[in-house]
Amino acid sequence: MESQTKLWISIEWLATAVLIIGVALTSWNVYPLNVYASTAGNALWLAIALHWKKRSLIVIQVFILGIYIMGMGKHLIEGV
């Protein structure tokens, strides 16, 4: 297996782990850390989707990231 493929497999597993952590933090109501973890995981998955040129993954990750970014902006502006 070439090193470039190994790198993307590692990024894929890292993204998955970060998203699982984000979901766990959400279930434990650890706000806003859950949003930051989930945003990071989705950003990594967007990078993977772009690398794979997988349009369905690109679309869902762009929408999810947009929602998280709007929520973080609201949190920062309102100080909730």
Secondary structure as the mmCIF struct_conf table of DSSP 4:
data_model
#
loop_
_struct_conf.conf_type_id
_struct_conf.id
_struct_conf.beg_label_comp_id
_struct_conf.beg_label_asym_id
_struct_conf.beg_label_seq_id
_struct_conf.end_label_comp_id
_struct_conf.end_label_asym_id
_struct_conf.end_label_seq_id
HELX_RH_AL_P HELX_RH_AL_P1 SER A 3 SER A 27
TURN_TY1_P TURN_TY1_P1 TRP A 28 ASN A 29
TURN_TY1_P TURN_TY1_P2 TYR A 31 PRO A 32
HELX_RH_AL_P HELX_RH_AL_P2 LEU A 33 TRP A 52
TURN_TY1_P TURN_TY1_P3 LYS A 53 LYS A 53
HELX_RH_AL_P HELX_RH_AL_P3 ARG A 55 GLU A 78
#
